[in-house]
């Protein structure tokens, strides 16, 4: 398969936006690549070299569980903490500014990709993105999840946490504690 037909195939399938990719490459700045799935949020800082792309540092919300996070791994608080973890790992590296790359995800105000970028930014990494699209502090701490759990409309939504005996009302306090541990370098 030639390079041209492969490029057309990725464009046709909607896997790559080559106009956006070209803008990233022309800027010559490292990218903060944010990808979300139904289970996890992953992030990596990627730079271009003459040999291709190189991942400098990465983090995943999957790692939070191993570090003691007892709550969900696919929500806004977990995305923010993943961003903090990535920024902590990148501290000391002279990265300059990094550009947020959310791929083909729809840039919705307050989504997990912007929570991740805000976590990186709040932890000392200079991320180029409009902070007005980041989630509100209440959502970052998980207070919206606590109020939803208290509403009585939960059904089976938090059944795994309930089965483990985790009280969702403790999420904002545990979030603050976990965030302090990341910033002090006691995790990751």
PEGIBEL-V482413 format. One line per field, one symbol per residue. phi: phi as a letter, one per 40 degrees, with the letter a starting at -180 (. if undefined). psi: psi as a letter, one per 20 degrees, with the letter a starting at -180 (. if undefined). burial: b if it has 24 or more other C-alpha atoms within 12 Angstrom, else e. A space follows every 50 residues. Layout:
# PEGIBEL-V482413
phi: ???
psi: ???
burial: ???
This chain:
# PEGIBEL-V482413
phi: .ccccccccccccgcacccccccccccgbcbccbbbbcbbbbaabbbcbc chcbccaaabccccdcchccbcbbbccccccccccccccccgcccgcbbc bcgcccccdgccccccccccccbhccbcacccccccdccccgcccccccc cgbcgcdbccccccgcccccddccdcccccccccgcbg
psi: prhghgghghghikhpnhgghghghhhkqqqooppqaihrpqqqppqqrh iaqppgqrqqihhhghijpiaqjkrgghgghggggghghiqipnhbqqpp ojcjqpnppjrhhhgghhgggijipopoqoiiiqqqhghhijhhhghghi ijjgcjgkhgghhikpohiighghgggggghghikir.
burial: eeeeeeeeeeeeeeeeeeeeeeebeeeebbbbbbbbeeebbbbbbbbeee eeeeebbbbbbbbbeeebbbbbbbbbbbbbbbbbbbbbbbeeeebeebbb bbbeeeeeebbbbbbbbbbbbbbbbbbebebeebbeeebbbbbebbeebe eeeeeeebeeeeeeeeebbbbbebbeebbeebbeeebb
